[in-house]
């Protein structure tokens, strides 16, 4: 039961960017014939027993063929978010409110003792899900709100393929600018996982382009800041559907925009003004390479960037795996974001 449930969570949440990896490895005509299969690798002893068991169950589970239609994936992951969200609300004692800001639907997560956004510091989340699903507006936000004591606004941005770039970015910018009306940029921190990490970087790139002040911090949790290419991690954890580049794998989001656009791919533009950034990934994360490349380039440009790499765990594990490493990741994320917001509030 555990292996099936956790695999299905993993499958639905990563469908647009990761879930077809095993299938792609077997069927992609463009993939090298000697491509390694990470699902067959032994798991390291550095994992907690719970992490090891869950990672093994996910790796061993078969990939459905054919893949369910996007509508079914969305419904499934929405149901999972709702169910996991209810458990997390009970565990952390937060309150979740459905609302809208600047005409964009949002979920606001209030930690204990906080009843309104007011003019106080705030966290803004851009959820993961391959730009096609909402795989984290609850699981990425509830622990962070509780651990920081700071409310989180999760932006329910428009999804691809119905709404390609820059629809999601426009929604994120609209919410950010609305939040900034009641507080300075130094009282806002932006973070996201997977597609939400990429979108967070794109938001900061757009703010840079507009000459706006930077937020207090960015949490960049396993994403790509350059959609023109793929790194080494994608060579042994192949992209969905035999895609050869990251841009190809998220083509429904990219739409007609050139992948080298300096906002769509921030590494193609000026990142020297980016705020202090925490980057988190793992050694079996398909986006290990782009996350680490972004971290190194931020450092080269003089940005306060900190890279944390967990051992042996899959892409964005903190968003769906109830294991000790997830607690560690959430604590690191919350500690960084809270510290930067507190520094900005002084």
MIKELO-275337 format. One record per atom (N, C-alpha, C): x, y, z; residue in three letters. Coordinates in steps of 0.05 Angstrom, whole numbers, padded with zeros to 5 digits, always signed. Atoms other than C-alpha are relative to their C-alpha. Layout:
BEGIN
XYZALA;...
! end
This chain:
BEGIN
+00017-00024+00000UNK;+00000+00000+00000UNK;+00017+00025+00000UNK;-00017-00024-00002UNK;+00055+00049+00019UNK;+00014+00005-00026UNK;-00015-00004+00024UNK;+00095+00037-00044UNK;-00018+00010-00023UNK;+00019-00009+00020UNK;+00034+00046-00089UNK;-00008+00028+00004UNK;+00008-00027-00006UNK;+00010+00108-00054UNK;+00022+00020-00006UNK;-00022-00019+00004UNK;+00077+00142-00053UNK;+00009+00002-00029UNK;-00007-00002+00028UNK;+00092+00123-00124UNK;-00020+00017-00015UNK;+00020-00016+00014UNK;+00026+00151-00148UNK;+00002+00029+00006UNK;-00005-00028-00006UNK;+00040+00215-00111UNK;+00023+00011-00017UNK;-00024-00008+00015UNK;+00108+00219-00144UNK;-00007+00002-00030UNK;+00007+00001+00028UNK;+00079+00201-00212UNK;-00017+00024-00008UNK;+00018-00022+00008UNK;+00024+00253-00212UNK;+00014+00027+00003UNK;-00012-00026-00005UNK;+00065+00309-00183UNK;+00022+00008-00021UNK;-00023-00005+00017UNK;+00124+00302-00231UNK;-00006-00007-00029UNK;+00007+00011+00026UNK;+00085+00279-00293UNK;+00011+00017-00023UNK;-00007-00017+00022UNK;+00101+00339-00337UNK;+00030+00002-00005UNK;-00028-00004+00003UNK;+00176+00340-00324UNK;+00017-00025+00006UNK;-00016+00022-00009UNK;+00198+00275-00292UNK;-00013-00028-00003UNK;+00013+00026-00004UNK;+00146+00219-00288UNK;+00005-00019-00023UNK;-00004+00018+00022UNK;+00159+00192-00358UNK;+00029-00008-00004UNK;-00029+00005+00003UNK;+00234+00185-00346UNK;+00007-00029-00006UNK;-00006+00029+00005UNK;+00235+00109-00342UNK;-00010-00008-00027UNK;+00010+00006+00026UNK;+00191+00104-00403UNK;+00017+00012-00022UNK;-00018-00012+00019UNK;+00235+00153-00440UNK;+00026-00015-00004UNK;-00025+00015+00001UNK;+00296+00113-00423UNK;-00002-00025-00018UNK;+00005+00024+00015UNK;+00265+00052-00455UNK;-00007+00004-00029UNK;+00012-00003+00026UNK;+00232+00082-00516UNK;+00012+00023-00017UNK;-00010-00023+00015UNK;+00268+00147-00536UNK;+00020-00008-00021UNK;-00017+00007+00022UNK;+00299+00139-00604UNK;+00026+00016+00000UNK;-00024-00017+00000UNK;+00348+00196-00591UNK;+00018-00006+00024UNK;-00016+00005-00023UNK;+00374+00168-00525UNK;+00022-00020-00006UNK;-00021+00019+00004UNK;+00441+00132-00523UNK;-00008-00028+00009UNK;+00008+00027-00006UNK;+00434+00057-00522UNK;+00011-00010+00027UNK;-00013+00008-00025UNK;+00480+00051-00461UNK;-00008+00018+00023UNK;+00009-00019-00021UNK;+00441+00102-00420UNK;-00005-00015+00026UNK;+00003+00013-00026UNK;+00443+00085-00346UNK;-00029+00002+00010UNK;+00027+00000-00012UNK;+00379+00067-00309UNK;+00002+00003+00030UNK;-00004-00007-00028UNK;+00379+00101-00242UNK;-00018-00017+00018UNK;+00018+00016-00016UNK;+00320+00058-00219UNK;+00013-00025+00010UNK;-00014+00025-00008UNK;+00368-00001-00214UNK;+00024+00005+00018UNK;-00023-00005-00017UNK;+00421+00034-00173UNK;-00006-00006+00029UNK;+00004+00005-00029UNK;+00430+00014-00101UNK;-00002+00027+00014UNK;+00003-00024-00016UNK;+00409+00065-00050UNK;+00021+00002+00021UNK;-00021-00003-00020UNK;+00462+00094-00004UNK;-00009-00003+00028UNK;+00006+00003-00029UNK;+00465+00080+00070UNK;-00002+00027+00014UNK;+00002-00027-00012UNK;+00467+00155+00082UNK;-00029+00009+00004UNK;+00028-00007-00003UNK;+00391+00157+00077UNK;-00011-00010+00026UNK;+00014+00010-00023UNK;+00346+00150+00137UNK;-00014-00026-00008UNK;+00015+00024+00007UNK;+00311+00082+00140UNK;-00026+00006-00014UNK;+00025-00007+00013UNK;+00246+00116+00122UNK;+00004+00011-00028UNK;-00006-00011+00027UNK;+00277+00154+00064UNK;+00009-00022-00019UNK;-00010+00022+00017UNK;+00311+00092+00038UNK;-00024-00018-00009UNK;+00023+00017+00007UNK;+00246+00051+00041UNK;-00018+00014-00020UNK;+00018-00014+00018UNK;+00205+00104+00007UNK;+00012+00004-00028UNK;-00014-00003+00025UNK;+00257+00119-00047UNK;+00000-00026-00016UNK;-00001+00026+00013UNK;+00263+00045-00062UNK;-00028-00008-00011UNK;+00027+00006+00009UNK;+00187+00037-00067UNK;-00007+00016-00025UNK;+00006-00016+00023UNK;+00182+00095-00116UNK;+00016-00010-00024UNK;-00017+00009+00023UNK;+00240+00070-00159UNK;-00010-00026-00011UNK;+00008+00027+00009UNK;+00211-00001-00162UNK;-00027+00000-00013UNK;+00028+00000+00010UNK;+00140+00019-00181UNK;+00000+00003-00030UNK;+00001-00002+00029UNK;+00122+00010-00255UNK;-00012+00026-00008UNK;+00011-00024+00011UNK;+00107+00071-00297UNK;-00024-00007-00018UNK;+00023+00006+00016UNK;+00036+00070-00326UNK;+00005+00007-00030UNK;-00003-00004+00029UNK;+00035+00063-00402UNK;-00026-00009-00013UNK;-00007-00028+00005UNK;+00001+00100-00432UNK;-00004+00018+00025UNK;+00003-00019-00021UNK;+00006+00160-00387UNK;-00028+00011+00001UNK;+00028-00010-00001UNK;-00062+00185-00362UNK;-00002+00028-00013UNK;+00004-00027+00012UNK;-00091+00247-00397UNK;+00005+00021+00021UNK;-00007-00022-00018UNK;-00072+00314-00367UNK;-00023+00006+00019UNK;+00024-00006-00016UNK;-00143+00325-00342UNK;-00001-00019+00024UNK;+00001+00020-00021UNK;-00140+00261-00302UNK;+00023+00004+00020UNK;-00022-00006-00018UNK;-00071+00278-00275UNK;-00006+00023+00018UNK;+00006-00024-00016UNK;-00095+00346-00252UNK;-00020-00007+00022UNK;+00020+00007-00021UNK;-00155+00316-00216UNK;+00012-00016+00022UNK;-00013+00018-00020UNK;-00113+00263-00183UNK;+00018+00016+00019UNK;-00018-00015-00017UNK;-00060+00311-00159UNK;-00015+00021+00017UNK;+00016-00018-00017UNK;-00113+00361-00135UNK;-00011-00015+00024UNK;+00010+00016-00022UNK;-00144+00306-00094UNK;+00022-00007+00020UNK;-00022+00006-00018UNK;-00076+00287-00066UNK;+00008+00024+00016UNK;-00007-00024-00015UNK;-00060+00359-00048UNK;-00020+00005+00022UNK;+00021-00004-00020UNK;-00127+00364-00013UNK;+00004-00019+00024UNK;-00003+00020-00021UNK;-00116+00300+00026UNK;+00025+00005+00017UNK;-00025-00005-00014UNK;-00043+00314+00044UNK;-00002+00027+00015UNK;+00003-00026-00013UNK;-00062+00386+00060UNK;-00015-00002+00026UNK;+00016+00004-00025UNK;-00114+00364+00111UNK;+00018-00012+00022UNK;-00018+00012-00020UNK;-00062+00321+00146UNK;+00020+00021+00011UNK;-00020-00020-00009UNK;-00011+00378+00147UNK;-00013+00022+00016UNK;+00014-00020-00016UNK;-00062+00428+00173UNK;-00003-00010+00029UNK;+00003+00011-00027UNK;-00075+00382+00232UNK;+00027-00001+00014UNK;-00026+00003-00012UNK;-00001+00370+00244UNK;+00011+00027+00009UNK;-00013-00026-00006UNK;+00020+00443+00242UNK;-00018+00021+00011UNK;+00019-00019-00012UNK;-00043+00478+00265UNK;-00002+00027-00015UNK;+00003-00024+00016UNK;-00045+00528+00208UNK;-00029+00003-00010UNK;+00026-00004+00013UNK;-00106+00558+00173UNK;+00005+00007-00029UNK;-00003-00005+00028UNK;-00113+00557+00098UNK;-00025+00014-00011UNK;+00022-00017+00010UNK;-00156+00609+00063UNK;+00002+00002-00031UNK;+00001-00005+00029UNK;-00177+00610-00010UNK;-00007+00029-00005UNK;+00005-00028+00005UNK;-00174+00681-00037UNK;+00009+00007-00028UNK;-00012-00010+00025UNK;-00151+00724-00095UNK;+00014+00026+00006UNK;-00016-00025-00002UNK;-00100+00779-00101UNK;+00005+00010-00028UNK;-00004-00011+00026UNK;-00097+00825-00161UNK;-00015-00016-00022UNK;+00016+00016+00019UNK;-00150+00781-00194UNK;+00011-00028-00005UNK;-00012+00026+00003UNK;-00106+00719-00187UNK;-00007-00018+00024UNK;+00007+00017-00023UNK;-00130+00660-00145UNK;+00025-00008+00016UNK;-00023+00007-00018UNK;-00085+00645-00085UNK;-00011-00017+00023UNK;+00005+00012-00026UNK;-00082+00602-00023UNK;+00018+00014+00020UNK;-00015-00014-00021UNK;-00061+00639+00040UNK;+00001-00019+00024UNK;-00004+00017-00023UNK;-00031+00597+00095UNK;+00008+00017+00024UNK;-00006-00015-00024UNK;-00034+00630+00163UNK;+00010-00018+00023UNK;-00010+00016-00023UNK;+00010+00602+00219UNK;-00016+00007+00025UNK;+00014-00005-00025UNK;-00016+00599+00291UNK;+00005+00029+00009UNK;-00003-00027-00011UNK;-00029+00668+00320UNK;-00001+00022-00021UNK;+00002-00021+00021UNK;-00033+00704+00252UNK;-00027-00002-00013UNK;+00028+00000+00010UNK;-00102+00724+00228UNK;-00003+00016-00026UNK;+00002-00015+00025UNK;-00087+00771+00170UNK;+00028+00007-00011UNK;-00026-00006+00012UNK;-00032+00792+00122UNK;+00010+00027+00010UNK;-00009-00026-00009UNK;-00031+00864+00145UNK;+00022+00012-00017UNK;-00023-00012+00014UNK;+00033+00900+00128UNK;+00026-00013+00009UNK;-00023+00014-00011UNK;+00080+00850+00160UNK;+00015-00016-00022UNK;-00015+00016+00019UNK;+00134+00808+00124UNK;-00017-00024-00009UNK;+00016+00020+00012UNK;+00106+00755+00078UNK;+00017-00018-00018UNK;-00013+00018+00018UNK;+00127+00694+00038UNK;-00019-00005-00024UNK;+00015+00005+00025UNK;+00104+00683-00034UNK;+00010-00026-00012UNK;-00007+00026+00011UNK;+00103+00612-00061UNK;-00010-00003-00029UNK;+00007+00008+00027UNK;+00103+00590-00134UNK;+00003-00030-00002UNK;+00000+00029-00003UNK;+00084+00516-00135UNK;+00012-00014-00023UNK;-00010+00018+00021UNK;+00114+00459-00174UNK;-00022-00014-00015UNK;+00019+00015+00016UNK;+00081+00413-00224UNK;+00004+00002-00030UNK;-00006+00000+00029UNK;+00116+00420-00291UNK;-00014+00022-00015UNK;+00015-00021+00012UNK;+00077+00484-00305UNK;-00028-00009-00009UNK;+00025+00011+00009UNK;+00017+00439-00319UNK;-00018-00009+00023UNK;+00014+00010-00023UNK;-00005+00416-00250UNK;+00005+00018+00025UNK;-00006-00012-00026UNK;-00011+00444-00179UNK;+00008-00022+00019UNK;-00010+00022-00016UNK;+00033+00395-00142UNK;+00012+00010+00027UNK;-00013-00008-00025UNK;+00052+00438-00082UNK;-00011+00024+00014UNK;+00010-00025-00012UNK;+00008+00498-00064UNK;-00008-00005+00030UNK;+00004+00006-00028UNK;-00006+00462+00002UNK;+00024-00014+00013UNK;-00022+00015-00012UNK;+00051+00413+00014UNK;+00026+00017+00001UNK;-00024-00017-00001UNK;+00104+00466-00002UNK;-00003+00024+00019UNK;+00005-00024-00015UNK;+00072+00519+00041UNK;-00007-00003+00029UNK;+00009+00003-00027UNK;+00041+00492+00104UNK;+00023-00003+00020UNK;-00023+00002-00019UNK;+00106+00468+00137UNK;+00016+00026+00002UNK;-00016-00024+00000UNK;+00142+00532+00116UNK;-00014+00022+00016UNK;+00014-00020-00015UNK;+00088+00577+00144UNK;+00002-00005+00030UNK;-00001+00007-00029UNK;+00087+00539+00210UNK;+00028+00004+00012UNK;-00027-00001-00010UNK;+00163+00536+00217UNK;+00011+00029+00002UNK;-00009-00028+00000UNK;+00174+00610+00201UNK;-00018+00018+00017UNK;+00019-00018-00013UNK;+00112+00638+00235UNK;-00009+00023-00018UNK;+00006-00021+00020UNK;+00102+00679+00171UNK;-00020-00010-00019UNK;+00020+00010+00020UNK;+00041+00674+00126UNK;+00012-00003-00028UNK;-00009+00006+00027UNK;+00051+00645+00057UNK;-00023+00004-00019UNK;+00019-00003+00022UNK;+00014+00666-00005UNK;+00008-00017-00023UNK;-00006+00018+00023UNK;+00013+00610-00056UNK;-00016+00009-00024UNK;+00012-00010+00024UNK;-00001+00636-00125UNK;-00010-00023-00018UNK;+00011+00021+00018UNK;-00048+00591-00166UNK;+00000+00011-00028UNK;-00004-00012+00026UNK;-00020+00616-00231UNK;-00013-00017-00023UNK;+00011+00014+00023UNK;-00049+00597-00299UNK;+00019-00021-00011UNK;-00016+00023+00007UNK;-00025+00531-00326UNK;+00002-00004-00030UNK;-00003+00009+00027UNK;+00002+00506-00392UNK;-00013-00028-00003UNK;-00005-00013+00026UNK;-00014+00483-00445UNK;-00020+00022-00007UNK;+00020-00020+00007UNK;-00076+00527-00443UNK;+00011+00028+00001UNK;-00011-00026-00004UNK;-00036+00586-00419UNK;+00030-00001+00000UNK;-00029+00000+00001UNK;+00036+00587-00443UNK;+00013+00025+00010UNK;-00015-00023-00009UNK;+00090+00635-00421UNK;-00007+00024-00017UNK;-00007-00007-00027UNK;+00085+00690-00399UNK;-00024+00001+00020UNK;+00024-00002-00017UNK;+00016+00677-00368UNK;+00006-00004+00030UNK;-00006+00006-00028UNK;+00043+00645-00304UNK;+00017+00022+00012UNK;-00017-00022-00010UNK;+00096+00699-00297UNK;-00016+00025+00004UNK;+00017-00024-00004UNK;+00045+00754-00307UNK;-00017-00002+00025UNK;+00015+00004-00025UNK;+00003+00724-00251UNK;+00017+00004+00024UNK;-00019-00003-00023UNK;+00063+00719-00205UNK;+00007+00029+00004UNK;-00007-00029-00002UNK;+00083+00791-00220UNK;-00023+00016+00011UNK;+00024-00015-00010UNK;+00012+00816-00208UNK;-00003-00003+00030UNK;+00003+00005-00028UNK;+00009+00783-00140UNK;+00023+00014+00016UNK;-00023-00012-00013UNK;+00079+00806-00121UNK;-00003+00030+00002UNK;+00003-00029-00001UNK;+00065+00878-00139UNK;-00023+00009+00018UNK;+00021-00006-00019UNK;+00000+00877-00100UNK;+00009-00003+00029UNK;-00011+00003-00027UNK;+00036+00850-00039UNK;+00019+00023+00007UNK;-00020-00022-00005UNK;+00089+00904-00047UNK;-00013+00026+00006UNK;+00014-00025-00006UNK;+00037+00958-00041UNK;-00003+00004+00030UNK;+00004-00002-00029UNK;+00029+00942+00033UNK;+00026-00004+00016UNK;-00025+00005-00014UNK;+00102+00928+00050UNK;+00023+00004-00021UNK;-00022-00004+00018UNK;+00171+00941+00021UNK;+00009-00027-00011UNK;-00010+00024+00012UNK;+00205+00891-00024UNK;+00017-00016+00020UNK;-00017+00014-00019UNK;+00253+00875+00033UNK;-00016-00016+00021UNK;+00017+00015-00018UNK;+00193+00847+00071UNK;-00014-00023-00014UNK;+00011+00022+00016UNK;+00177+00796+00017UNK;+00022-00019-00008UNK;-00018+00021+00010UNK;+00212+00730+00002UNK;-00016-00018-00019UNK;+00013+00016+00020UNK;+00196+00688-00059UNK;+00014-00027-00001UNK;-00012+00026+00002UNK;+00206+00613-00064UNK;-00018-00019-00016UNK;+00015+00020+00015UNK;+00185+00553-00106UNK;+00016-00025-00005UNK;-00012+00026+00005UNK;+00199+00481-00123UNK;-00005-00008-00029UNK;+00002+00010+00027UNK;+00213+00452-00192UNK;-00009+00022-00020UNK;+00010-00022+00017UNK;+00171+00492-00242UNK;-00002+00026+00015UNK;+00002-00024-00016UNK;+00159+00540-00185UNK;+00026+00013+00006UNK;-00026-00011-00003UNK;+00233+00548-00175UNK;+00008+00016-00025UNK;-00006-00014+00026UNK;+00242+00565-00249UNK;-00016+00026-00002UNK;+00017-00024+00001UNK;+00183+00613-00244UNK;+00009+00021+00020UNK;-00011-00020-00019UNK;+00214+00646-00182UNK;+00023+00015-00012UNK;-00022-00013+00013UNK;+00277+00659-00221UNK;-00009+00019-00022UNK;+00010-00017+00021UNK;+00237+00687-00279UNK;-00013+00025+00012UNK;+00011-00023-00012UNK;+00200+00733-00232UNK;+00022+00020+00008UNK;-00022-00017-00008UNK;+00265+00760-00204UNK;+00013+00013-00024UNK;-00011-00011+00025UNK;+00292+00768-00275UNK;-00018+00023-00011UNK;+00018-00021+00009UNK;+00229+00808-00293UNK;+00002+00025+00017UNK;-00003-00023-00018UNK;+00237+00852-00232UNK;+00026+00015-00006UNK;-00026-00012+00008UNK;+00310+00864-00252UNK;-00004+00016-00025UNK;+00005-00014+00025UNK;+00288+00882-00322UNK;-00016+00026+00003UNK;+00017-00024-00005UNK;+00237+00931-00294UNK;+00014+00020+00018UNK;-00014-00018-00018UNK;+00289+00963-00248UNK;-00011+00002+00027UNK;+00013-00001-00026UNK;+00250+00945-00186UNK;+00019-00010+00022UNK;-00017+00010-00022UNK;+00280+00933-00117UNK;-00005-00030+00003UNK;+00001+00029-00003UNK;+00295+00860-00100UNK;-00014-00008+00026UNK;+00010+00010-00025UNK;+00257+00819-00049UNK;+00022-00008+00019UNK;-00020+00006-00020UNK;+00292+00798+00014UNK;+00016-00025-00006UNK;-00013+00026+00005UNK;+00308+00728-00011UNK;-00016-00015-00021UNK;+00013+00019+00018UNK;+00293+00674-00062UNK;+00007-00028+00009UNK;-00004+00028-00004UNK;+00284+00600-00047UNK;-00003-00014-00026UNK;+00000+00012+00027UNK;+00303+00562-00110UNK;+00005-00030+00004UNK;-00001+00028-00008UNK;+00287+00490-00097UNK;-00004-00019-00024UNK;-00002+00019+00023UNK;+00307+00445-00156UNK;-00015+00011-00024UNK;+00012-00011+00024UNK;+00295+00483-00220UNK;+00021+00005-00021UNK;-00019-00006+00021UNK;+00327+00505-00285UNK;-00002+00030-00007UNK;-00001-00029+00007UNK;+00348+00577-00300UNK;+00010+00004-00028UNK;-00008-00002+00027UNK;+00369+00561-00371UNK;-00014-00022-00016UNK;+00016+00020+00015UNK;+00318+00527-00416UNK;+00011-00005-00028UNK;-00011+00005+00026UNK;+00364+00526-00476UNK;+00016-00026-00001UNK;-00018+00023+00000UNK;+00403+00465-00454UNK;-00007-00019+00023UNK;+00003+00019-00022UNK;+00406+00404-00408UNK;+00027-00007+00011UNK;-00025+00007-00014UNK;+00459+00385-00357UNK;+00004-00030+00002UNK;-00008+00028-00002UNK;+00492+00320-00340UNK;-00021-00017+00014UNK;+00020+00016-00015UNK;+00438+00298-00291UNK;-00022-00010-00018UNK;+00021+00008+00018UNK;+00388+00296-00348UNK;+00010-00023-00019UNK;-00010+00021+00018UNK;+00434+00248-00386UNK;-00003-00028+00012UNK;+00005+00026-00012UNK;+00425+00192-00335UNK;-00026-00001+00015UNK;+00028+00000-00008UNK;+00355+00213-00313UNK;-00015+00014-00022UNK;+00009-00013+00025UNK;+00325+00226-00382UNK;-00026+00016+00004UNK;+00023-00017+00000UNK;+00274+00279-00395UNK;-00025-00015-00011UNK;+00024+00014+00009UNK;+00201+00259-00408UNK;-00002-00001-00030UNK;+00006+00003+00028UNK;+00182+00233-00476UNK;+00023+00001-00019UNK;-00023-00001+00017UNK;+00253+00230-00502UNK;+00009+00028-00007UNK;-00009-00027+00006UNK;+00262+00305-00500UNK;+00030+00003+00002UNK;-00029-00003+00000UNK;+00333+00327-00515UNK;+00009+00024+00016UNK;-00007-00024-00015UNK;+00332+00394-00479UNK;-00022+00006+00020UNK;+00020-00008-00020UNK;+00297+00424-00419UNK;-00023+00015-00013UNK;+00021-00016+00014UNK;+00260+00473-00465UNK;-00019-00019-00015UNK;+00017+00019+00014UNK;+00234+00414-00506UNK;-00019-00014+00019UNK;+00016+00014-00020UNK;+00209+00380-00443UNK;-00023+00017+00011UNK;+00021-00018-00010UNK;+00169+00441-00423UNK;-00010+00019-00023UNK;+00006-00016+00023UNK;+00152+00465-00493UNK;-00029+00011+00001UNK;+00027-00011-00002UNK;+00078+00473-00476UNK;-00001+00025+00017UNK;-00002-00024-00016UNK;+00098+00525-00425UNK;+00016+00022-00015UNK;-00017-00019+00014UNK;+00152+00559-00467UNK;-00016+00013-00023UNK;+00016-00011+00022UNK;+00103+00567-00525UNK;+00017+00011-00023UNK;-00014-00012+00022UNK;+00128+00614-00579UNK;+00024+00017+00008UNK;-00022-00016-00009UNK;+00180+00649-00536UNK;+00026-00015-00004UNK;-00026+00012+00003UNK;+00253+00637-00552UNK;+00011-00009+00026UNK;-00011+00010-00025UNK;+00284+00593-00498UNK;+00022+00017+00012UNK;-00022-00017-00010UNK;+00343+00641-00494UNK;-00009+00027+00010UNK;+00010-00025-00011UNK;+00298+00698-00473UNK;+00011+00004+00028UNK;-00014-00004-00026UNK;+00334+00729-00412UNK;-00018+00000+00024UNK;+00019+00003-00023UNK;+00271+00727-00369UNK;-00008-00030+00002UNK;+00007+00028+00000UNK;+00249+00657-00389UNK;+00024-00017+00009UNK;-00025+00013-00009UNK;+00322+00634-00379UNK;+00018+00021+00012UNK;-00015-00021-00014UNK;+00352+00681-00327UNK;+00030-00001-00004UNK;-00029+00001+00003UNK;+00423+00655-00338UNK;+00009+00013-00026UNK;-00007-00014+00025UNK;+00420+00688-00407UNK;-00001+00030+00004UNK;+00001-00029-00005UNK;+00411+00756-00374UNK;+00018+00008+00023UNK;-00015-00011-00023UNK;+00438+00797-00316UNK;-00011-00010+00026UNK;+00010+00010-00026UNK;+00432+00760-00250UNK;+00016+00012+00023UNK;-00017-00011-00021UNK;+00481+00803-00211UNK;-00015+00014+00022UNK;+00016-00013-00020UNK;+00425+00838-00174UNK;-00019-00019+00015UNK;+00018+00019-00012UNK;+00390+00775-00152UNK;+00003+00000+00030UNK;-00001-00001-00029UNK;+00373+00771-00078UNK;+00015-00025+00011UNK;-00011+00024-00012UNK;+00406+00722-00029UNK;-00018-00024-00006UNK;+00015+00023+00011UNK;+00386+00653-00054UNK;+00009-00026+00013UNK;-00005+00027-00009UNK;+00381+00584-00023UNK;-00009-00019-00022UNK;+00006+00020+00021UNK;+00384+00528-00074UNK;+00001-00028+00012UNK;+00001+00027-00011UNK;+00364+00457-00055UNK;-00005-00020-00022UNK;+00003+00022+00020UNK;+00370+00393-00096UNK;+00009-00026+00013UNK;-00008+00026-00010UNK;+00390+00320-00088UNK;+00014-00015-00022UNK;-00017+00013+00019UNK;+00436+00271-00121UNK;-00015-00017-00021UNK;+00016+00015+00020UNK;+00380+00233-00156UNK;-00022+00017-00011UNK;+00018-00020+00010UNK;+00345+00296-00177UNK;+00006+00005-00030UNK;-00004-00005+00028UNK;+00336+00304-00252UNK;+00010+00028-00005UNK;-00009-00027+00003UNK;+00349+00378-00242UNK;+00023+00007+00018UNK;-00024-00005-00015UNK;+00412+00370-00201UNK;+00019+00018-00015UNK;-00019-00016+00016UNK;+00455+00398-00257UNK;-00008+00029-00003UNK;+00008-00028+00003UNK;+00415+00461-00273UNK;-00001+00015+00026UNK;+00001-00014-00026UNK;+00405+00477-00199UNK;+00029+00007+00009UNK;-00028-00006-00009UNK;+00480+00471-00184UNK;+00014+00020-00018UNK;-00012-00019+00019UNK;+00500+00509-00247UNK;-00010+00028+00007UNK;+00011-00026-00007UNK;+00453+00566-00227UNK;+00014+00010+00026UNK;-00013-00008-00026UNK;+00483+00566-00156UNK;+00028+00011-00006UNK;-00027-00008+00005UNK;+00554+00570-00183UNK;+00001+00027-00015UNK;+00000-00025+00015UNK;+00537+00626-00232UNK;-00009+00023+00017UNK;+00007-00021-00019UNK;+00502+00666-00178UNK;+00024+00009+00016UNK;-00024-00006-00016UNK;+00565+00662-00136UNK;+00020+00015-00017UNK;-00019-00013+00018UNK;+00608+00682-00195UNK;-00009+00029-00005UNK;+00010-00027+00005UNK;+00563+00744-00204UNK;-00001+00016+00026UNK;+00000-00014-00025UNK;+00572+00763-00131UNK;-00025-00001+00017UNK;+00025+00003-00016UNK;+00505+00740-00105UNK;+00005-00019+00023UNK;-00001+00018-00024UNK;+00498+00708-00036UNK;-00017-00024-00006UNK;+00014+00024+00008UNK;+00480+00638-00060UNK;+00010-00024+00016UNK;-00007+00023-00016UNK;+00479+00575-00018UNK;-00013-00025-00011UNK;+00010+00025+00013UNK;+00472+00505-00048UNK;+00000-00022+00021UNK;+00002+00024-00017UNK;+00447+00445-00007UNK;-00008-00023-00017UNK;+00006+00024+00016UNK;+00449+00376-00039UNK;-00005-00023+00019UNK;+00006+00024-00016UNK;+00414+00318-00005UNK;+00009-00024-00015UNK;-00011+00024+00012UNK;+00439+00248-00017UNK;-00022-00020-00007UNK;+00015+00024+00007UNK;+00404+00193-00055UNK;-00030+00003-00004UNK;+00029-00003+00002UNK;+00334+00223-00060UNK;-00008+00012-00026UNK;+00010-00009+00027UNK;+00291+00239-00121UNK;-00008+00030+00000UNK;+00007-00028+00005UNK;+00269+00305-00150UNK;-00022+00010+00019UNK;+00020-00014-00017UNK;+00232+00352-00102UNK;-00012-00018+00021UNK;+00011+00019-00020UNK;+00225+00298-00049UNK;-00014+00013+00023UNK;+00012-00014-00023UNK;+00207+00350+00004UNK;-00029+00007-00004UNK;+00028-00008+00006UNK;+00141+00364-00031UNK;-00020-00023+00003UNK;+00019+00022+00000UNK;+00112+00294-00025UNK;+00009-00024+00017UNK;-00009+00023-00016UNK;+00155+00246+00018UNK;+00001+00007+00029UNK;+00001-00005-00028UNK;+00140+00243+00092UNK;+00022-00016+00014UNK;-00024+00014-00010UNK;+00210+00225+00115UNK;+00017+00021+00016UNK;-00017-00019-00016UNK;+00263+00255+00163UNK;+00014+00021-00018UNK;-00014-00019+00017UNK;+00300+00287+00104UNK;-00018+00023-00009UNK;+00018-00022+00007UNK;+00238+00326+00086UNK;-00002+00020+00023UNK;+00000-00018-00023UNK;+00236+00354+00157UNK;+00025+00016+00000UNK;-00025-00015+00001UNK;+00309+00373+00150UNK;+00000+00021-00022UNK;+00001-00019+00022UNK;+00297+00406+00082UNK;-00018+00023+00008UNK;+00018-00021-00007UNK;+00237+00445+00108UNK;+00012+00018+00021UNK;-00013-00016-00021UNK;+00277+00468+00169UNK;+00021+00018-00012UNK;-00020-00016+00013UNK;+00334+00492+00125UNK;-00013+00023-00016UNK;+00014-00020+00017UNK;+00286+00528+00077UNK;-00012+00022+00018UNK;+00014-00019-00017UNK;+00246+00560+00133UNK;+00020+00018+00015UNK;-00020-00015-00015UNK;+00308+00581+00172UNK;+00012+00022-00018UNK;-00012-00019+00018UNK;+00339+00615+00111UNK;-00020+00023-00006UNK;+00020-00020+00007UNK;+00275+00651+00090UNK;-00007+00019+00023UNK;+00007-00016-00023UNK;+00258+00674+00160UNK;+00023+00019+00007UNK;-00023-00017-00007UNK;+00328+00700+00173UNK;+00003+00024-00019UNK;-00002-00022+00019UNK;+00329+00741+00110UNK;-00022+00020+00003UNK;+00023-00019-00004UNK;+00260+00770+00122UNK;+00004+00016+00026UNK;-00006-00015-00025UNK;+00280+00788+00194UNK;+00021+00021-00005UNK;-00022-00020+00005UNK;+00343+00822+00168UNK;-00012+00023-00016UNK;+00012-00021+00016UNK;+00301+00860+00117UNK;-00019+00018+00015UNK;+00019-00015-00016UNK;+00251+00882+00169UNK;+00013+00019+00020UNK;-00013-00017-00019UNK;+00303+00915+00213UNK;+00007+00027-00012UNK;
! end
